[in-house]
Amino acid sequence: MTRTSSEIDHLPIYEDLVQERGDAVAEAQMAAQHTQHQAAELLGGQHAHQPHRPTDSGGGSTEWNGRS
């Protein structure tokens, strides 16, 4: 069975889990970006101008709060 893009874009089970437990994938991405930013600052900013790829997690906080 082949799924259409509209079926793949709408994942109700995942959406329910995100509402109940939080979006672990988005939090991990934010933590990684935070760590990269800190590393760049500690290295003297020589890597601070790398392109930023924004993520669309469908909601949630926009800044990593340090919890896992």
Secondary structure by P-SEA (a helix, b strand, c coil): ccccaaaaaccaaaaaaaaacccaaaaaaaaaaaaaaaaaaaacccccccbbbbbccccccccccccc
